[in-house]
Amino acid sequence: MDLRVRVLGRLLGRMSVSSMDEERIRRAQAQRIPHNPVTDALLGGVARGVRLTDGTARGAAGDVPVRTYRPERGDGPLPLVVNFHGGGWTLGNLDSADWLCSNVADAVGAVVVSVDYRLAPGHRWPAAAEDCYAALVDVVARAAEFGADPERVAVMGDSAGGNLAAVVCLMARDRSGPRIAHQGLVYPSVDLTMSSPSIDENASAPILTKADCLAFRDHYLGGQDPTDPYASPLFAPDHTGLPPALVQVAEHDPIRDDGARYTAVLRAAGVPVRHTEYVGMPHGFLAFPRLCRSAPQALAELCAEQTAALAAR
């Protein structure tokens, strides 16, 4: 593991969610990280040639903020990618996804709409999942407003956002739409029982620890059933009919095996899926593209898979 990753892990360990009470979480949720040379050197900036617009979409209990990323090149309706940010269903915001979403918009030639769903513990499950599904339905219905094609739709998300992307695909199948052409699941959490072997193997990993996983899960569920498929998509009784998937995982990640196990159930159900493990990487490595050497490769893989799935037919 790179020395830079180990140092980053030590620094972030001082802000572990496992040591936060609800008041500290509320303060953390209110914080915003502005774009400047220092933060962009760490987190990555907005890709050149991409226009950002803030707006709203319909959530499950009222409007939720969304941010649209549109490449300046390209005419006519573009493919649509709907993103759900990470942060353990407890932290994270639209700003935290700027690098990923703007680079996907640029490389894929797509309109990317990122959804800022309600966060735990103030809004426990299924608030985030229902917000994300409602926003997806609304954005697809309004695709023309975004200059997007409602027939070429993908979803993506990292960590908790990967969980939500997978859950939204289940909901879209179960609730008769919208049709999703691809799901990009970046180190997704798909088993909230926390029973993957990697949970203990990487219990003290940098960026995300076992204690963090349990704290995020408990804030999100608040004691509700962790095996409900719309909380843990791994436990859906049927995975047939789901969109083709890319599942990316990191070697030094407590939830690494979640991705491998989800890949297995998707393949068993006949769903086309590509699974890639990034050696030497911690959980969340795509959030630190200037420090984690595999971030550009993972981004390129994600964009290539989405481009192929969203090609005009």
C-alpha positions in Angstrom: 0.0 0.0 0.0 1.3 3.4 -0.9 2.7 5.6 1.9 0.4 8.4 0.8 -2.6 6.2 1.3 -1.4 5.1 4.8 -0.8 8.7 5.8 -4.2 9.7 4.4 -5.8 6.9 6.4 -4.2 8.1 9.7 -5.4 11.7 9.1 -9.0 10.6 8.3 -9.0 8.2 11.2 -9.1 11.2 13.5 -12.5 12.1 12.0 -14.0 8.6 12.2 -17.8 8.4 12.2 -17.6 5.7 14.9 -16.5 8.4 17.4 -19.1 11.0 16.4 -22.3 11.7 18.3 -25.4 12.9 16.5 -24.5 16.6 17.1 -21.1 16.2 15.5 -22.7 14.4 12.6 -25.1 17.2 12.0 -22.2 19.7 12.0 -20.3 17.5 9.6 -23.4 17.3 7.3 -23.6 21.1 7.2 -19.9 21.6 6.1 -19.0 22.2 2.5 -15.6 21.9 0.9 -15.1 24.7 -1.6 -13.1 24.3 -4.8 -9.6 25.8 -4.6 -6.1 24.8 -5.6 -5.5 23.0 -2.3 -8.7 20.9 -2.1 -8.6 20.2 -5.9 -5.1 18.9 -5.4 -6.4 16.4 -3.0 -10.0 15.6 -4.2 -9.8 16.5 -7.8 -11.5 19.5 -9.5 -14.2 19.8 -12.1 -13.3 18.5 -15.5 -12.7 21.2 -18.1 -15.4 21.7 -20.7 -18.2 20.6 -18.4 -21.0 22.9 -17.3 -22.6 22.6 -13.8 -26.1 23.6 -13.0 -27.9 23.2 -9.7 -31.6 22.4 -9.4 -34.1 20.1 -7.8 -35.8 16.8 -8.5 -38.8 15.2 -6.9 -37.9 13.1 -3.8 -40.0 10.7 -1.8 -41.1 13.4 0.6 -40.5 16.7 -1.2 -37.9 18.1 -3.6 -34.2 17.1 -3.2 -31.2 19.0 -4.6 -29.5 17.7 -7.8 -26.5 18.9 -9.8 -26.3 18.5 -13.5 -23.0 18.1 -15.4 -23.2 18.6 -19.2 -20.2 18.5 -21.6 -20.0 21.5 -23.8 -19.3 19.4 -26.8 -22.0 17.2 -28.3 -25.3 18.0 -30.0 -28.8 16.6 -29.5 -30.0 14.5 -26.6 -27.1 12.9 -24.8 -27.2 9.7 -22.7 -28.2 10.2 -19.1 -26.3 9.0 -16.0 -27.8 9.4 -12.6 -25.3 9.4 -9.7 -25.8 8.7 -6.0 -22.9 10.0 -3.8 -21.2 8.0 -1.1 -20.8 8.8 2.6 -22.3 5.9 4.5 -25.9 7.3 4.0 -24.8 9.7 6.8 -22.2 12.1 5.2 -21.4 13.3 1.7 -23.0 15.8 -0.6 -23.1 17.0 -4.2 -19.7 18.7 -3.9 -18.0 15.4 -3.0 -19.0 13.9 -6.4 -17.8 16.8 -8.6 -14.6 15.2 -9.8 -16.3 11.8 -10.6 -19.4 13.2 -12.2 -17.8 15.9 -14.3 -15.2 13.4 -15.6 -17.8 10.9 -16.5 -19.9 13.5 -18.3 -16.8 14.5 -20.3 -15.5 11.0 -21.1 -18.8 9.4 -21.8 -20.4 12.4 -23.5 -23.4 12.2 -21.2 -25.5 14.3 -19.0 -24.8 13.3 -15.4 -27.4 14.2 -12.7 -26.2 13.7 -9.2 -28.8 13.4 -6.4 -28.5 14.8 -2.9 -30.8 12.5 -0.9 -31.8 12.8 2.7 -29.2 11.6 5.2 -29.3 9.5 8.4 -29.6 9.6 11.3 -32.1 12.3 10.9 -33.7 10.4 8.0 -33.3 6.7 8.4 -33.8 3.9 5.9 -35.7 3.8 3.5 -35.6 7.6 3.1 -32.4 7.7 1.0 -33.4 4.8 -1.1 -36.9 6.1 -1.8 -35.5 9.6 -2.5 -33.1 8.2 -5.1 -35.7 6.2 -6.8 -38.2 9.1 -6.9 -35.5 11.4 -8.2 -34.5 8.9 -10.9 -38.1 8.6 -12.1 -38.5 12.4 -12.1 -35.2 13.1 -13.9 -35.9 10.5 -16.6 -39.4 11.9 -17.1 -37.9 15.4 -17.5 -35.0 14.2 -19.6 -35.7 16.7 -22.4 -35.2 19.5 -19.9 -31.7 18.2 -19.3 -31.0 17.7 -23.0 -30.9 13.9 -22.3 -32.3 10.8 -23.9 -34.7 9.0 -21.6 -34.1 5.7 -23.5 -30.4 5.7 -22.7 -30.1 5.7 -18.9 -27.5 4.4 -16.5 -27.0 4.8 -12.7 -23.8 4.8 -10.7 -22.7 5.3 -7.1 -19.7 4.8 -4.8 -19.9 3.0 -1.4 -23.3 3.9 0.1 -24.1 5.4 -3.3 -23.2 2.0 -4.9 -25.7 0.4 -2.5 -28.3 3.0 -3.5 -27.6 2.5 -7.3 -28.1 -1.3 -6.8 -31.3 -0.8 -4.8 -32.7 1.7 -7.4 -32.1 -1.0 -10.1 -34.1 -3.4 -8.0 -36.9 -0.9 -7.5 -37.0 0.0 -11.2 -37.4 -3.6 -12.1 -40.0 -4.3 -9.4 -41.9 -1.1 -10.0 -42.0 -1.2 -13.8 -39.4 1.3 -14.7 -37.7 3.4 -15.8 -35.5 1.1 -17.9 -31.8 1.2 -16.9 -29.1 0.2 -19.3 -26.2 -0.1 -16.9 -25.3 0.1 -13.2 -21.8 1.2 -12.1 -21.2 0.0 -8.6 -18.0 1.4 -7.1 -17.0 -0.5 -3.9 -20.7 -1.0 -3.1 -22.1 -1.9 0.3 -24.7 -4.6 -0.5 -24.8 -6.6 2.8 -25.8 -4.6 5.8 -25.5 -7.7 8.0 -21.8 -7.1 7.7 -21.1 -10.8 7.1 -18.5 -10.5 4.4 -15.1 -12.1 5.4 -13.3 -8.9 4.4 -15.0 -7.0 7.2 -12.7 -8.7 9.7 -9.8 -9.1 7.4 -9.6 -5.4 6.8 -11.1 -4.3 10.1 -8.4 -1.7 10.7 -7.9 -0.6 7.0 -7.2 3.0 6.2 -10.2 5.3 5.2 -12.9 2.9 6.3 -12.7 0.5 9.3 -15.0 -2.2 10.6 -16.1 0.2 13.4 -17.0 2.8 10.7 -19.0 0.2 8.7 -21.0 -0.7 11.8 -21.6 2.9 12.8 -22.8 3.9 9.3 -25.1 0.9 9.2 -26.6 1.6 12.6 -27.2 5.3 11.8 -28.9 4.3 8.5 -31.0 1.5 9.7 -31.7 2.4 13.3 -32.3 -1.2 14.2 -34.4 -2.1 11.2 -34.0 -5.3 9.3 -30.6 -5.4 7.5 -31.7 -8.2 5.2 -34.5 -6.2 3.5 -33.5 -6.2 -0.2 -34.0 -2.5 -0.5 -31.4 -2.1 2.3 -29.1 -5.0 1.3 -29.6 -5.8 -2.4 -27.5 -9.0 -2.0 -30.5 -10.6 -0.2 -33.1 -9.9 -3.0 -34.8 -13.3 -3.7 -34.4 -12.8 -7.4 -31.7 -10.9 -9.3 -32.9 -11.7 -12.8 -33.8 -8.9 -15.2 -31.4 -6.4 -13.6 -29.2 -4.1 -15.8 -25.6 -5.1 -16.8 -23.2 -4.1 -14.1 -19.6 -3.0 -13.4 -18.6 -3.8 -9.9 -15.3 -2.2 -8.8 -13.7 -3.1 -5.4 -10.6 -2.2 -3.5 -8.2 -4.7 -2.0 -7.8 -3.0 1.4 -11.5 -2.5 2.1 -13.7 -4.0 4.8 -16.6 -4.3 2.3 -14.4 -5.7 -0.6 -16.2 -9.0 -0.5 -19.6 -7.4 -0.8 -18.8 -6.6 -4.4 -17.5 -10.1 -5.1 -20.6 -11.7 -3.6 -22.9 -9.4 -5.5 -21.1 -10.2 -8.7 -21.6 -13.9 -8.1 -25.4 -13.5 -7.5 -25.8 -11.3 -10.6 -23.9 -13.8 -12.8 -25.9 -16.7 -11.4 -29.1 -14.8 -12.4 -27.8 -14.3 -15.9 -26.9 -10.6 -15.6 -23.8 -9.5 -17.5 -21.3 -8.2 -15.0 -17.7 -7.2 -15.0 -15.8 -7.3 -11.6 -12.5 -5.6 -11.0 -10.4 -5.5 -7.8 -7.9 -2.7 -7.6 -4.8 -4.0 -5.8 -3.3 -1.9 -3.1 -6.3 0.5 -2.9 -8.4 1.4 0.1 -12.1 2.0 0.2 -12.9 5.4 -1.2 -9.9 5.6 -3.5 -11.8 7.3 -6.3 -12.6 10.2 -3.9 -8.8 11.0 -3.8 -7.8 10.8 -7.4 -4.6 12.8 -6.9 -3.3 10.5 -4.2 -4.5 7.1 -5.2 -2.7 5.8 -8.3 -5.5 3.5 -9.5 -8.2 6.2 -9.6 -7.5 7.2 -13.3 -7.7 3.5 -14.3 -10.9 2.9 -12.4 -12.4 6.0 -13.9 -11.4 4.9 -17.4 -12.9 1.5 -16.9 -16.2 2.9 -15.6 -16.5 5.4 -18.5 -15.7 2.7 -21.1 -18.4 0.4 -19.7 -21.0 3.1 -19.6 -20.1 4.4 -23.1 -20.6 0.9 -24.5 -23.9 0.4 -22.6 -25.3 3.8 -23.6 -24.3 3.7 -27.3 -27.0 4.8 -29.7 -28.9 1.9 -31.1 
